[in-house]
Amino acid sequence: MRDGPFGDLSPHLLGDVVISVDTACREAERAGIEIDARLTQLLVHGVLHLCGYDHERDRRAARRMAAKSRQLLKAIERGPT
């Protein structure tokens, strides 16, 4: 969102998270989890990518992203404090 000729229009905008609901449904069914849980996992994953996390760079980065994902998902499950 910050690249290209109009990248400076919204400097605080990180980007978009796009989730295929059809794919999420198939993945949830395969994993034996509710669709809401899978959508939440995918949203957290996408937001972490927007924040600079990258599981494809190397194993250390993948572990860091997985740990942050677990932390956020637990916080979401607990709800507001």
Secondary structure, 3 states (H helix, E strand, C coil): CCCCCCCCCCCCCCCCCCCCHHHHHHHHHHHCCCHHHHHHHHHHHHHHHHCCCCCCCCHHHHHHHHHHHHHHHHHHHHCCC
